């Protein structure tokens, strides 16, 4: 039986999950709880007041007990379960609300050096750092949430500036209390390791499903990425679309089978995800320069020759 395909994660906009398009805050019970992995176009901070356990963020499962904050970057797949009776609060805000001077597309935020915008660090490294606080700090944080709620309800003169100030204090406190871990992650990753890990998850999924139909949405869900981010990442890191990447891997696998097995060419086509043997032969010839049969018989082209000779010599 074919394994179930991973569900595609839902993308939410501020208009769907908030009462204002720039900033909003809510406490438990204000809206339905999102219990499945999802993503959104805005920044989010969650605080566990009572009854939390863990969260799924990107490809990692991290603790999310009482006294913890969660920092969610735009488009990052996540879910923070809130069991019945749990107490929590959620802040949503648009990038332009807090960082109007940060002219960077949300999908490129991982490339922003933390030295340039230190307050991004908790959002960039939530997959690797747990943001827990002692009683004194947490009491201070809960007070800030109360202030944010009051300011958001009134929306009076200069309220936006007061909200921004409190948000920056809260994020700065997380940076200060977890400075060593955040700096270590910044030095270790600089955005590149996270992207490399994501690509490895995608390539693992492609490798394991070469004989099946695959879509960008399914691969993104399996790798805990958003489809937009995966398409952006592949183009930036490999200069290929998802379809081009899958076709390339299928043809590489076909070349290996043609040289190392006696499996019929039609069966190789099916094993490599080509439902039509004629289409497989056309794509193979377009890329390799010879037909699958000629390749098996040792016909060498400038594109394929080095690979053919290398396999045969190593055998």
C-alpha angles and dihedrals in degrees: 000000000000112000117249114267117244112256117249112250116245119242117219131195127208090255090064100046105028141050092226130042097223106039137354139167131198139173130217115305096024093106139003115286115248103228099175129068110276142153137219141202095239140060119267136194120190127189124201109215099170138349103020124138117172145337137217111225122173104318096333136088111216133178117264106182128154109298094035131117124207121209115201122193119213113274093011111136110237147142127199107194117214111197120212110287094021119139119217145139132219130206120195123186139167120244092239091054095063102021108028090159093055101098096186127122112246091242090058097050092104088067094058109106111238089226087066096047109012091179089069092065098088090051093047096048105033088115090064107030131059112216103212123156137201121246096267094050093043092052087053091050093050089051089054091051090053090050092048091051093051093047091048093051094050099037088191132164111316091359091133091057092049091049092050090050093053092046092052091048091052094048091044090053090054089050093049096047093047098032098128094050094045094049090048091052092046091053093044099045112019083184092293100091093051090052091046091052090049092051091049090055090050094047090049090054092048092048093050094049103039092124094052137067111272134190133193091244093053094047091047092051092048091051093044092244134123115253090237092053093045092051090047092047095048093049092047098044103032104016087232137111119235091256092051091049094050092047091050092052092047092052091047089053090047091053090052093050093046091056101037104037143043093226113140115260092240090054091048089053091054093044089054095050101263109129092190120055093203092053089048090053092049093050091044092052092045091057105029100032097233135064120264090253093051090047091053090048091054103256104162127213128180089255098046104027100087092048093048094048092045094054093046093048092049090050 
